[in-house]
Amino acid sequence: MKVQILDKNDVSVRLLIEGSNAAFMNALRRIIISEVPTMAVDDVVIIENSSALQDEFLAHRIGLMPLKTDLDTYNLPENCACKSEFGCNLCRASLILDVEAENHTITTYSGDFKSENPSITPVSEKIPLAKLAPSQKIRLEAYARLGKGKEHARWQPVSMCAYKYMPIITVNTKLCDLCGDCIKMCPRNILVKKGEKLEVRNTTDCTICQDCVDACQKTPKAIEVKWDENTFIFRLESTGALTPKRIVSEALNILDEKLTDLQSQLKGK
């Protein structure tokens, strides 16, 4: 298997993976979505809430707020040595929200939370939670823990994770008369007229929609779009809780553990 990074930044990565198959790619995608743990608020203790937002709605919004995650310091609650339903410093982090509108209306943001651990903070400080009219206030304690996406979407480390086959676009220069119909129909500007020929650019951006083939008036078609069933373009976007690199590496470790466990069970039988 060969892996090439097509592009990446702090929150997303796009990979070209050769020598694989759809079963492996789908296993990796499903593990990233449902098995890679992240931090999220699971319990909220409302001390005072005089805003127009009900306690349940406020707690729900806070629970969906992505938190920066430190997988090296915290344990999953079921794996923690404390075995306590209340948790400990190794499996739970607390955040406090204490805001009050005095003489004018204000908006409470995720950045207003104060965390006991500087490494467990909201991914963004600009996530709006509630509006407070003059004299209204919110005081609460939020408790975050590690969890997995299969329990609830709040623990999913990605906002998007998908893969597609590597497109293969072929132009028959003998049949193509450069009418330009396929160029106009391509939503990703893959096809470009250059001189007396039709060029294919940025093949990895192709969605294999076949619009260019349908637009061709020739019979047989002057353009053909296929795909390589052993080469994939894999893309994910992180919520910011973990880096894309850490998400992929954790998913691969989890997949390796599952396969090792399956192998040992098969040997035992």
C-alpha positions as CSV (number, residue, x, y, z in Angstrom):
1,M,0.0,0.0,0.0
2,K,1.3,3.5,-0.9
3,V,0.0,6.7,0.7
4,Q,0.5,10.2,-0.6
5,I,-0.7,13.4,1.0
6,L,-2.4,15.5,-1.7
7,D,-3.1,18.5,0.6
8,K,-3.5,19.2,4.3
9,N,-3.9,21.9,6.9
10,D,-4.7,22.2,10.6
11,V,-8.2,20.7,10.3
12,S,-8.3,18.6,7.1
13,V,-6.3,16.2,5.0
14,R,-6.7,14.6,1.6
15,L,-4.8,11.3,0.9
16,L,-4.1,9.3,-2.2
17,I,-4.1,5.6,-1.2
18,E,-2.9,3.0,-3.7
19,G,-3.0,-0.8,-3.4
20,S,-6.0,-1.0,-1.2
21,N,-9.7,-2.0,-1.5
22,A,-13.1,-0.7,-0.6
23,A,-13.5,-3.0,2.4
24,F,-10.4,-1.5,4.1
25,M,-11.3,2.1,3.2
26,N,-14.8,1.7,4.6
27,A,-13.4,0.0,7.8
28,L,-11.1,3.0,8.3
29,R,-13.9,5.5,7.7
30,R,-16.3,3.8,10.1
31,I,-13.6,3.5,12.9
32,I,-12.8,7.2,12.5
33,I,-16.4,8.2,12.9
34,S,-17.4,5.8,15.7
35,E,-14.3,4.6,17.5
36,V,-11.7,7.3,17.8
37,P,-12.4,9.0,21.3
38,T,-12.6,12.7,21.9
39,M,-13.6,14.9,24.8
40,A,-17.1,16.3,25.1
41,V,-19.3,17.6,27.9
42,D,-21.4,14.8,29.2
43,D,-22.9,16.2,32.5
44,V,-24.0,19.8,33.2
45,V,-24.9,21.0,36.7
46,I,-27.0,24.2,36.3
47,I,-26.6,26.4,39.4
48,E,-28.5,29.4,38.1
49,N,-30.1,30.1,34.7
50,S,-32.3,33.1,34.3
51,S,-31.9,33.3,30.5
52,A,-34.7,32.7,28.1
53,L,-33.1,29.3,27.2
54,Q,-34.3,26.3,29.1
55,D,-31.8,24.2,31.1
56,E,-32.1,21.3,28.7
57,F,-31.5,23.3,25.6
58,L,-28.5,25.0,27.2
59,A,-27.0,21.7,28.3
60,H,-27.6,20.3,24.8
61,R,-25.8,23.2,23.1
62,I,-22.9,22.8,25.5
63,G,-22.7,19.1,24.9
64,L,-22.3,19.7,21.2
65,M,-19.4,22.2,21.7
66,P,-16.2,20.6,20.4
67,L,-13.4,20.5,22.9
68,K,-9.6,20.2,22.3
69,T,-8.7,16.6,23.4
70,D,-5.6,15.3,25.2
71,L,-5.6,11.5,24.5
72,D,-2.3,11.0,26.3
73,T,-3.5,12.3,29.7
74,Y,-7.1,11.1,30.0
75,N,-8.6,7.6,30.0
76,L,-11.9,6.4,28.8
77,P,-14.2,6.1,31.9
78,E,-14.6,2.4,31.4
79,N,-10.8,2.0,31.4
80,C,-10.0,4.3,34.3
81,A,-8.6,2.8,37.5
82,C,-10.9,5.0,39.7
83,K,-14.0,2.9,38.6
84,S,-16.2,5.8,39.9
85,E,-19.4,7.1,38.3
86,F,-18.3,10.6,39.2
87,G,-14.9,10.2,37.6
88,C,-11.5,11.5,38.6
89,N,-8.7,13.8,37.3
90,L,-7.6,11.1,34.9
91,C,-11.0,10.5,33.2
92,R,-12.9,13.8,33.7
93,A,-12.3,17.5,33.3
94,S,-14.5,20.3,34.6
95,L,-15.3,23.6,33.0
96,I,-17.1,26.5,34.7
97,L,-19.4,29.1,33.1
98,D,-20.3,32.2,35.1
99,V,-21.7,35.2,33.1
100,E,-24.1,38.0,33.8
101,A,-25.6,40.7,31.7
102,E,-25.6,44.0,33.7
103,N,-26.9,47.0,31.8
104,H,-27.1,45.7,28.2
105,T,-27.8,42.5,26.3
106,I,-24.8,40.2,25.8
107,T,-24.1,37.0,24.0
108,T,-22.5,34.1,25.9
109,Y,-19.8,32.3,23.9
110,S,-17.8,29.2,24.3
111,G,-14.8,31.3,25.1
112,D,-16.5,32.3,28.4
113,F,-15.8,28.9,29.9
114,K,-13.0,28.5,32.4
115,S,-11.4,25.1,32.3
116,E,-9.5,23.4,35.2
117,N,-7.1,22.0,32.5
118,P,-5.8,24.5,29.9
119,S,-5.5,21.7,27.4
120,I,-9.2,20.9,27.6
121,T,-10.9,24.0,26.1
122,P,-13.4,24.8,23.4
123,V,-12.0,24.5,19.9
124,S,-13.4,27.9,19.1
125,E,-14.1,30.8,21.4
126,K,-16.8,32.2,19.2
127,I,-19.5,29.5,19.5
128,P,-22.7,31.3,20.6
129,L,-24.5,29.6,23.5
130,A,-27.2,32.0,24.7
131,K,-28.2,35.6,24.8
132,L,-28.7,37.4,28.1
133,A,-30.9,40.4,28.7
134,P,-30.0,42.9,31.4
135,S,-29.8,41.3,34.9
136,Q,-30.0,37.8,33.5
137,K,-27.2,35.3,34.4
138,I,-25.9,31.8,33.9
139,R,-23.9,29.9,36.4
140,L,-23.0,26.2,35.8
141,E,-20.4,23.5,36.0
142,A,-19.8,21.2,33.0
143,Y,-18.0,17.9,33.1
144,A,-16.3,16.6,30.1
145,R,-15.1,13.0,29.5
146,L,-13.7,10.9,26.7
147,G,-16.3,9.1,24.6
148,K,-16.9,7.6,21.2
149,G,-19.0,8.6,18.2
150,K,-21.0,5.3,18.4
151,E,-22.4,6.6,21.8
152,H,-23.3,10.0,20.6
153,A,-22.4,12.4,17.7
154,R,-20.9,14.8,20.2
155,W,-17.9,12.5,20.4
156,Q,-17.3,12.3,16.7
157,P,-13.8,13.6,15.9
158,V,-14.7,14.6,12.3
159,S,-17.3,16.7,10.7
160,M,-16.7,14.9,7.4
161,C,-15.0,11.6,6.4
162,A,-15.3,10.1,3.0
163,Y,-13.5,8.3,0.2
164,K,-13.9,7.8,-3.5
165,Y,-12.2,5.8,-6.3
166,M,-9.4,7.4,-8.2
167,P,-10.9,8.7,-11.5
168,I,-9.5,7.7,-14.9
169,I,-10.5,10.1,-17.7
170,T,-9.6,9.3,-21.3
171,V,-10.1,11.5,-24.3
172,N,-10.2,10.0,-27.8
173,T,-8.5,12.7,-29.8
174,K,-9.6,11.1,-33.1
175,L,-13.3,11.4,-32.2
176,C,-13.1,14.7,-30.3
177,D,-13.9,17.8,-32.4
178,L,-13.4,20.3,-29.5
179,C,-17.0,21.4,-29.5
180,G,-16.6,22.3,-25.8
181,D,-19.9,20.8,-24.6
182,C,-18.1,18.6,-22.1
183,I,-16.0,21.5,-20.8
184,K,-19.2,23.5,-20.1
185,M,-20.9,20.6,-18.2
186,C,-17.9,19.7,-16.0
187,P,-18.7,21.1,-12.4
188,R,-15.1,20.9,-11.3
189,N,-13.4,22.4,-14.4
190,I,-11.4,19.2,-15.0
191,L,-11.4,19.6,-18.8
192,V,-9.6,22.4,-20.5
193,K,-9.2,23.3,-24.2
194,K,-5.6,23.9,-25.0
195,G,-4.6,24.6,-28.6
196,E,-6.0,21.9,-30.7
197,K,-6.6,19.3,-28.0
198,L,-8.6,18.7,-24.9
199,E,-6.6,18.4,-21.7
200,V,-7.5,16.7,-18.4
201,R,-6.3,18.6,-15.3
202,N,-6.6,17.9,-11.5
203,T,-8.0,14.4,-12.0
204,T,-8.3,13.9,-8.2
205,D,-11.0,16.6,-8.1
206,C,-13.3,14.7,-10.5
207,T,-16.5,13.4,-8.8
208,I,-17.1,10.8,-11.5
209,C,-20.5,12.3,-12.2
210,Q,-20.3,11.4,-15.9
211,D,-21.8,14.7,-17.0
212,C,-19.0,15.3,-19.5
213,V,-19.8,11.9,-21.0
214,D,-23.5,12.6,-21.3
215,A,-22.7,16.0,-22.9
216,C,-20.6,14.5,-25.7
217,Q,-22.6,14.3,-28.9
218,K,-20.4,11.7,-30.6
219,T,-21.2,8.1,-31.0
220,P,-19.2,6.3,-29.7
221,K,-18.3,8.9,-27.0
222,A,-15.1,10.8,-27.4
223,I,-14.6,10.9,-23.7
224,E,-14.6,8.1,-21.1
225,V,-14.7,8.3,-17.3
226,K,-13.8,5.2,-15.3
227,W,-12.1,4.5,-12.0
228,D,-9.3,2.5,-10.4
229,E,-10.8,0.0,-7.9
230,N,-7.5,-0.3,-6.1
231,T,-6.7,3.4,-5.7
232,F,-8.7,5.8,-3.5
233,I,-8.9,9.5,-2.5
234,F,-9.6,9.7,1.2
235,R,-10.6,12.9,2.8
236,L,-11.5,14.0,6.4
237,E,-12.2,17.2,8.2
238,S,-11.6,17.4,11.9
239,T,-13.9,19.2,14.3
240,G,-10.7,20.6,15.9
241,A,-10.7,18.2,18.8
242,L,-7.8,16.3,17.3
243,T,-5.4,16.9,14.4
244,P,-6.1,15.0,11.2
245,K,-2.8,13.1,11.6
246,R,-3.7,12.0,15.2
247,I,-7.2,10.9,14.0
248,V,-5.9,8.7,11.3
249,S,-3.1,7.2,13.4
250,E,-5.6,6.4,16.3
251,A,-8.0,4.8,13.8
252,L,-5.2,2.6,12.4
253,N,-4.2,1.5,15.9
254,I,-7.8,0.6,16.8
255,L,-8.2,-1.3,13.6
256,D,-5.0,-3.2,14.3
257,E,-6.2,-4.1,17.8
258,K,-9.5,-5.3,16.5
259,L,-7.8,-7.5,13.9
260,T,-5.3,-8.9,16.4
261,D,-8.2,-9.7,18.8
262,L,-10.1,-11.4,16.0
263,Q,-7.1,-13.4,15.0
264,S,-6.5,-14.6,18.6
265,Q,-10.2,-15.6,18.9
266,L,-10.0,-17.6,15.7
267,K,-6.9,-19.4,17.0
268,G,-8.6,-20.2,20.2
269,K,-11.4,-22.0,18.4
